[in-house]
Structures are given as C-alpha cells and as structure tokens.
Amino acid sequence: MGFRCGIVGLPNVGKSTLFNALTETQAAQAANYPFCTIEPNVGQVSVPDDRLDKIAAIAKSAKIIPTQLAFVDIAGLVKGASQGEGLGNQFLGNIREVDAIVHVLRCFEDDDIQHVANKVDPIADAEVVETELMLADLESLEKRVPAAEKKATGGDKEAKILASVLGQTLALLRDGKPARLTEPKDDEEQRLFEQAQLLTAKPVLYVCNVTEDEAAEGNDLSAKVFAKAESEGAQAVVVSAAIEAELVAMEAEERTEYLTELGLSESGLSRVIRAGYALLGLQTFFTAGPKESRAWTFPAGAKAPQAAGEIHTDFERGFIRAETIAYDDYVSLGGESAAREAGKLRQEGKDYLVQDGDVMLFKFNV
C-alpha cells in the first residue's frame, strides 16, 4: 500500500535540510530499516515501531521489515502558482499526487538566514501556500458546481448529491477555508467528495522548524502553528532541522546520548514519520516467523480480507480465515505457541475488524 507525503515550504525554512536528513538517516540505518530512493526527490522511509523489534526477538526472525511511507520533496512555490507562475503547474501537479501535505514552517530567528518576506511569520508563510491551493480548488469548483446543479435540475440523482456536497465546499473556499473542513452527511457524499480530488482536502501536518535549544518545548511561534492546526483539524510537530542534520553522521548509541542531552526522547524525524502515518489514518498489523517479522500498513477500519490483500491480492481473493493474536498477548505470553495454548489465538472470519498491533496468519485458497 503506497502512501506519499509531500514536503512543501517557502525558501529558507529548512525544507530541503529536513528532507535530506530524513532520507540520509534512513540510509544510515540500512541493517534493519531499509531506505531506497525511488526518484531523485522521493525517499521511502521506515515508520518507527518498537513493537516490531519485540515481536522479531520472540519469533527469532532472521529479518526485520518495517512498514514504510514515501516522502516527496516537492518543487518550490511562489505567489501566483495557481495561475502557473514560477513552478506553479509543476507544484500543483505534484501536490495532486500525494496523500498528505507536510508543510515545513520557519519558527526561528536568524539574521544570517534571510526570509523570503524579510520577516519570520510561520502563519503568513502557511497562508501563502494555502491561498494558492485554495485558489486552484476555487477555480475548479466554480465550474463544476454550476454544471452539477444544472444536471440536478434534470433529475440526475448523483449530480444532486455532488452539487450539495461540493456546494458546501465552494462556500468554505469562498470564505477562505480549506476543503478538508467539508462535512459530508453520508457515505455517498463522502465518496463523491473524495472523487473530486481537491488539493485542500488533503490532510496537513505542520512541521515547526525551531532552533536546537527549543526542540524539546517549542516556542511562541510554534505555539501559534499548533493553535492553527487544532482549529483546522490538522496536526503539528516541533523539529529542529539543525539537530536532525547532526544526527545523520552519528552512530545509534551516540544519537541516543545526544538526544538525551537535549531533553529529547526521540528524533524529530521519528515524530514526523509517525505523525504522517497517523494523519493518513493508517494502522499496523504484523506477521512473524523464523524467516522474517514484518509490519504491514492498513487503513483503520479495514476487515481481515482487506488487510490480507496488503500482503497479496490472492490472500484477499481466496480468504478463508485469519489466525490472530493481540500484540499484548503475543509479547506477554512469549509467542504463537504459548498464545495458542493459552487460548489467545483467535480464528477470525471475513467480518473481523483488524486491530492495530494484531499478529496475523492468513489462511486462503485460490
């Protein structure tokens, strides 16, 4: 299941530093956490999950394969992008191809690093990008909504539903609010809304880039970004790109000591990766055995056959049942055999809603 998070930001906010640190750190952890470059500006990175290591240790697995996300370093943006200014068309095209937007915002003062607007204001920076995305969506809907309304008057039921839900979105955009604040009233409206593929409907993670000494607690500027995120139903994390760049060259033990000295329990990049994963509404199930222990991504609310399909389409097509052990039971009891003896290995059918952390073995017949 391929999920892509697009990293965006104005010049000199730390976007490239963050992306480079993200990909280089992953490359340095090649033993258990593989990294690969799909294109020059796309990196596949592992989602940190301590549970996988514990499962692998119990199963005595030869290999550990984490679940992954793709991060895309998206081309820069200038005002007027929605009208094709600068790299506008390329920028908007790249945004359409990602599942979520990771927006890097400068939340630090530094006289040696000039800001494109000659002032440090992360909220204003965010609005530059948001405005261009909203203008592009607005232009699209000002054509599509009247067309749907016209069809609806002729008795087209789907057009009536489309006009209703996109009409709500158009009103939000005209009020300067993103499409993701739209509230479809039922599954059909939700389906048609998602099909519209609006730029501002994509979930957003704000990354507040701060100085090294503010990485643990953030600052007044990052606090404003967190308030903005909460008001929009978005998420935010604090990161120091300078710290992340230093961590790249360190061994694992050195890295841990350095973070502890700074009052940090984990790297900012780990928070970004995990927040991106949560932002997309993703969860993890595991498979375990002597050959490998592996984490698999699935959308929250998926049933067992759909989760099986993440491994192979044949597993979903010929699904019979899933042998399932809750993560806590797997670890506390010491693996599959003990869980089976204790009656904690369950036989689940097609309607089972997979839970985050489930350790699963699928039975299928094609």
C-alpha positions as CSV (number, residue, x, y, z in Angstrom):
1,M,0.0,0.0,0.0
2,G,1.9,3.1,-1.2
3,F,1.3,6.3,0.7
4,R,3.1,9.5,-0.2
5,C,3.6,12.6,2.0
6,G,4.6,15.7,0.0
7,I,7.0,18.1,1.8
8,V,6.4,21.7,1.0
9,G,7.7,25.1,2.2
10,L,8.9,28.5,1.2
11,P,12.6,29.2,0.6
12,N,14.9,29.1,3.6
13,V,12.5,27.4,6.0
14,G,14.5,24.2,6.3
15,K,12.5,22.1,3.9
16,S,15.5,20.7,2.0
17,T,17.5,20.2,5.2
18,L,14.6,18.2,6.7
19,F,14.2,16.0,3.6
20,N,17.9,15.4,3.3
21,A,18.2,14.4,6.9
22,L,15.1,12.2,6.6
23,T,16.5,10.2,3.7
24,E,20.1,10.1,4.9
25,T,19.2,9.0,8.4
26,Q,17.2,6.1,6.9
27,A,20.0,5.2,4.6
28,A,22.3,5.0,7.6
29,Q,20.0,2.5,9.3
30,A,20.2,0.0,6.5
31,A,20.7,-3.0,8.7
32,N,17.1,-3.4,9.8
33,Y,15.4,-0.4,8.4
34,P,16.0,-0.2,4.6
35,F,15.8,3.0,2.6
36,C,15.6,3.4,-1.1
37,T,15.4,6.4,-3.4
38,I,12.6,5.9,-5.9
39,E,13.3,9.2,-7.8
40,P,15.9,11.9,-7.0
41,N,13.3,13.7,-4.9
42,V,11.4,10.8,-3.4
43,G,12.5,8.7,-0.4
44,Q,10.9,5.6,1.1
45,V,11.3,5.7,4.9
46,S,10.6,3.3,7.7
47,V,7.9,4.0,10.2
48,P,9.5,3.6,13.7
49,D,7.7,0.9,15.8
50,D,9.3,-0.7,18.8
51,R,6.7,-3.4,18.7
52,L,8.2,-4.9,15.6
53,D,11.6,-5.4,17.3
54,K,10.0,-7.2,20.2
55,I,7.9,-9.5,18.0
56,A,11.0,-10.3,15.9
57,A,13.0,-11.1,19.1
58,I,10.3,-13.5,20.3
59,A,9.9,-15.2,16.9
60,K,13.8,-15.3,16.4
61,S,13.4,-13.8,13.0
62,A,16.3,-13.6,10.6
63,K,15.0,-10.4,9.0
64,I,13.0,-7.4,10.3
65,I,11.0,-5.5,7.7
66,P,9.2,-2.3,8.9
67,T,6.2,-0.6,7.2
68,Q,7.1,2.4,5.1
69,L,6.0,5.8,3.9
70,A,7.2,7.8,0.8
71,F,8.2,11.4,1.4
72,V,8.4,13.6,-1.7
73,D,10.4,16.8,-1.8
74,I,8.1,19.0,-3.8
75,A,9.2,21.9,-6.0
76,G,9.2,25.4,-4.5
77,L,6.2,27.7,-4.8
78,V,5.7,31.4,-5.4
79,K,2.6,33.6,-5.2
80,G,0.6,33.1,-8.4
81,A,1.3,29.4,-8.6
82,S,-2.4,28.7,-9.1
83,Q,-2.1,30.8,-12.3
84,G,1.0,28.9,-13.4
85,E,3.6,31.4,-12.0
86,G,7.1,30.1,-11.4
87,L,6.9,26.3,-11.0
88,G,3.2,26.6,-10.2
89,N,1.9,24.0,-12.6
90,Q,4.5,21.5,-11.5
91,F,3.9,22.3,-7.8
92,L,0.2,21.8,-8.1
93,G,0.6,18.7,-10.2
94,N,2.9,17.2,-7.5
95,I,0.5,18.0,-4.7
96,R,-2.3,16.2,-6.5
97,E,-0.2,13.0,-6.5
98,V,0.4,12.9,-2.7
99,D,-1.9,11.6,0.0
100,A,-0.9,14.2,2.7
101,I,0.9,17.5,2.9
102,V,3.9,18.0,5.3
103,H,4.2,21.8,5.5
104,V,7.6,23.0,6.9
105,L,7.4,26.4,8.6
106,R,10.2,28.5,9.9
107,C,9.8,29.2,13.6
108,F,13.2,30.6,14.4
109,E,15.0,33.9,14.1
110,D,18.4,34.0,12.4
111,D,19.9,37.2,10.9
112,D,22.2,35.1,8.8
113,I,19.3,33.3,7.0
114,Q,17.2,35.7,5.0
115,H,13.5,35.1,4.9
116,V,11.8,35.5,1.6
117,A,9.4,38.0,3.0
118,N,12.0,39.7,5.3
119,K,10.1,38.7,8.4
120,V,9.6,35.5,10.4
121,D,5.9,34.7,10.4
122,P,5.0,31.0,10.1
123,I,1.3,31.7,9.9
124,A,1.7,34.1,7.0
125,D,4.1,31.5,5.3
126,A,1.4,28.8,5.7
127,E,-1.2,31.1,4.2
128,V,0.9,31.7,1.0
129,V,0.8,28.0,0.2
130,E,-2.8,27.5,1.4
131,T,-4.0,30.5,-0.7
132,E,-2.6,29.1,-3.9
133,L,-4.1,25.7,-3.2
134,M,-7.5,27.2,-2.3
135,L,-7.4,29.4,-5.5
136,A,-6.8,26.3,-7.6
137,D,-9.7,24.5,-5.9
138,L,-11.9,27.5,-6.1
139,E,-11.4,27.8,-9.9
140,S,-12.2,24.1,-10.3
141,L,-15.4,24.2,-8.2
142,E,-16.7,27.4,-9.7
143,K,-17.0,25.4,-13.0
144,R,-18.0,22.0,-11.5
145,V,-20.7,23.1,-9.1
146,P,-22.9,25.0,-11.6
147,A,-22.6,22.1,-14.0
148,A,-23.7,19.7,-11.3
149,E,-26.6,21.9,-10.3
150,K,-27.7,22.1,-13.9
151,K,-27.7,18.3,-14.2
152,A,-29.5,18.0,-10.9
153,T,-32.5,20.1,-12.2
154,G,-32.8,17.5,-14.9
155,G,-33.3,14.7,-12.4
156,D,-29.8,13.4,-12.1
157,K,-29.6,12.0,-8.6
158,E,-25.8,11.7,-8.4
159,A,-25.5,15.3,-9.7
160,K,-27.8,16.5,-6.9
161,I,-25.7,14.9,-4.2
162,L,-22.5,16.2,-5.9
163,A,-23.9,19.7,-6.1
164,S,-24.8,19.5,-2.4
165,V,-21.5,18.4,-1.0
166,L,-19.3,20.4,-3.4
167,G,-21.6,23.4,-2.9
168,Q,-20.7,23.3,0.8
169,T,-17.0,23.1,-0.1
170,L,-17.3,26.0,-2.5
171,A,-18.8,28.1,0.3
172,L,-15.9,27.2,2.6
173,L,-13.3,28.2,-0.1
174,R,-15.0,31.5,-0.8
175,D,-14.8,32.1,3.0
176,G,-11.1,31.4,2.9
177,K,-11.3,28.0,4.5
178,P,-9.8,24.7,3.1
179,A,-11.9,21.9,1.5
180,R,-11.0,19.5,4.3
181,L,-13.4,21.2,6.6
182,T,-16.3,19.9,4.4
183,E,-18.7,17.6,6.4
184,P,-20.3,15.1,4.0
185,K,-23.6,13.9,5.6
186,D,-23.4,10.3,4.4
187,D,-21.2,7.7,2.7
188,E,-22.4,8.7,-0.8
189,E,-21.5,12.3,-0.2
190,Q,-18.1,11.2,1.2
191,R,-17.4,9.1,-1.9
192,L,-18.2,11.9,-4.3
193,F,-16.2,14.4,-2.3
194,E,-13.2,12.1,-2.3
195,Q,-13.5,11.6,-6.1
196,A,-13.3,15.4,-6.5
197,Q,-9.6,15.2,-5.5
198,L,-9.4,18.7,-4.2
199,L,-5.9,20.0,-3.2
200,T,-7.1,21.5,0.1
201,A,-9.0,18.3,1.1
202,K,-5.7,16.6,1.7
203,P,-4.7,16.2,5.4
204,V,-1.9,18.6,6.6
205,L,0.9,18.2,9.0
206,Y,2.7,21.4,10.0
207,V,6.4,20.9,10.9
208,C,7.7,23.8,13.1
209,N,11.4,24.1,12.5
210,V,13.0,25.6,15.6
211,T,16.5,26.2,17.0
212,E,18.4,23.4,18.8
213,D,17.6,24.8,22.3
214,E,13.9,25.0,21.6
215,A,13.5,21.5,20.1
216,A,12.1,20.0,23.3
217,E,9.4,22.6,24.1
218,G,9.0,24.7,21.0
219,N,8.5,28.5,21.2
220,D,5.9,31.2,20.8
221,L,5.9,30.9,17.0
222,S,5.4,27.1,17.1
223,A,2.6,27.6,19.7
224,K,0.7,29.7,17.1
225,V,1.1,27.0,14.5
226,F,-0.2,24.4,16.9
227,A,-3.3,26.6,17.5
228,K,-3.8,26.9,13.8
229,A,-3.5,23.2,13.3
230,E,-6.1,22.5,16.0
231,S,-8.5,25.0,14.5
232,E,-8.3,23.2,11.1
233,G,-8.3,19.6,12.2
234,A,-4.6,19.3,11.1
235,Q,-1.6,18.2,13.1
236,A,1.7,19.8,14.1
237,V,5.1,18.7,15.4
238,V,8.2,20.5,16.5
239,V,11.5,19.7,14.8
240,S,15.0,21.2,14.7
241,A,16.4,20.6,11.2
242,A,19.8,21.6,12.6
243,I,19.7,18.7,15.1
244,E,18.4,16.3,12.5
245,A,21.3,17.2,10.2
246,E,23.8,16.4,13.0
247,L,22.2,13.1,13.9
248,V,22.8,11.8,10.4
249,A,26.5,11.4,11.0
250,M,26.1,9.7,14.4
251,E,26.0,6.0,15.4
252,A,22.9,4.8,17.1
253,E,24.4,5.0,20.6
254,E,25.8,8.4,20.0
255,R,22.4,9.6,18.7
256,T,20.6,8.4,21.8
257,E,23.1,10.2,24.1
258,Y,22.9,13.4,22.1
259,L,19.1,13.4,22.2
260,T,19.1,12.7,25.9
261,E,21.4,15.7,26.5
262,L,18.9,17.9,24.6
263,G,16.0,16.6,26.7
264,L,14.5,14.6,23.7
265,S,13.3,11.0,23.8
266,E,13.4,10.6,20.1
267,S,14.4,12.4,16.9
268,G,12.1,14.9,15.3
269,L,12.1,12.9,12.1
270,S,10.6,9.9,14.0
271,R,7.8,12.2,15.2
272,V,7.3,13.5,11.6
273,I,7.2,9.9,10.2
274,R,4.8,8.7,12.9
275,A,2.6,11.8,12.7
276,G,2.4,11.4,8.9
277,Y,1.3,7.8,9.4
278,A,-1.4,8.8,11.9
279,L,-2.5,11.7,9.7
280,L,-3.4,9.3,6.9
281,G,-5.5,7.1,9.3
282,L,-3.1,4.2,9.0
283,Q,-2.5,1.3,11.4
284,T,-0.2,-1.7,11.5
285,F,-0.6,-5.4,11.7
286,F,2.3,-7.9,11.9
287,T,3.4,-11.2,10.5
288,A,6.1,-13.1,12.4
289,G,8.2,-16.2,11.8
290,P,11.8,-17.5,11.8
291,K,12.4,-16.1,8.3
292,E,11.1,-12.6,9.0
293,S,9.0,-10.4,11.1
294,R,7.2,-7.7,9.1
295,A,4.9,-4.7,9.7
296,W,2.1,-4.1,7.2
297,T,0.1,-0.9,6.7
298,F,-3.7,-1.0,6.5
299,P,-6.3,1.7,6.7
300,A,-8.1,1.9,10.1
301,G,-11.4,0.1,10.0
302,A,-10.3,-2.5,7.4
303,K,-11.7,-6.0,7.7
304,A,-9.5,-9.1,7.6
305,P,-9.7,-9.9,3.9
306,Q,-8.7,-6.3,3.0
307,A,-5.7,-6.5,5.4
308,A,-4.8,-9.8,3.8
309,G,-4.8,-8.1,0.4
310,E,-1.9,-5.8,1.6
311,I,0.3,-8.9,1.5
312,H,-1.0,-10.3,-1.8
313,T,-4.2,-9.9,-3.8
314,D,-4.6,-13.7,-3.8
315,F,-4.8,-13.6,0.0
316,E,-7.8,-11.3,-0.2
317,R,-9.5,-13.1,-3.2
318,G,-9.2,-16.6,-1.6
319,F,-9.5,-15.5,2.1
320,I,-10.7,-18.3,4.4
321,R,-9.8,-17.1,7.9
322,A,-7.2,-15.2,9.9
323,E,-5.4,-16.7,12.9
324,T,-5.0,-13.6,15.1
325,I,-3.1,-12.8,18.3
326,A,-3.3,-9.4,20.0
327,Y,0.1,-7.8,20.3
328,D,0.0,-7.6,24.2
329,D,-0.9,-11.3,24.3
330,Y,1.9,-12.2,21.8
331,V,4.5,-10.4,23.9
332,S,3.3,-11.3,27.4
333,L,2.9,-15.0,26.6
334,G,6.1,-15.3,24.5
335,G,4.9,-16.0,21.0
336,E,2.5,-18.0,18.9
337,S,2.7,-21.4,20.5
338,A,2.2,-20.1,24.1
339,A,-0.7,-17.9,22.9
340,R,-2.3,-20.9,21.2
341,E,-2.0,-23.0,24.4
342,A,-3.5,-20.1,26.5
343,G,-6.5,-19.8,24.2
344,K,-5.4,-16.3,23.0
345,L,-5.0,-17.3,19.3
346,R,-8.4,-16.5,17.7
347,Q,-9.9,-17.7,14.4
348,E,-11.4,-14.6,12.8
349,G,-13.6,-14.5,9.7
350,K,-14.4,-12.1,6.9
351,D,-16.1,-9.5,9.1
352,Y,-13.3,-9.2,11.6
353,L,-12.1,-5.6,12.0
354,V,-8.4,-5.7,12.2
355,Q,-6.9,-4.0,15.3
356,D,-3.7,-2.1,15.4
357,G,-0.9,-4.4,16.6
358,D,-2.6,-7.7,15.6
359,V,-0.2,-10.5,14.8
360,M,-1.8,-12.4,12.0
361,L,-1.5,-15.6,9.8
362,F,-3.9,-15.7,6.9
363,K,-5.4,-18.9,5.5
364,F,-6.5,-18.7,1.9
365,N,-7.4,-20.8,-1.1
366,V,-7.3,-19.7,-4.7
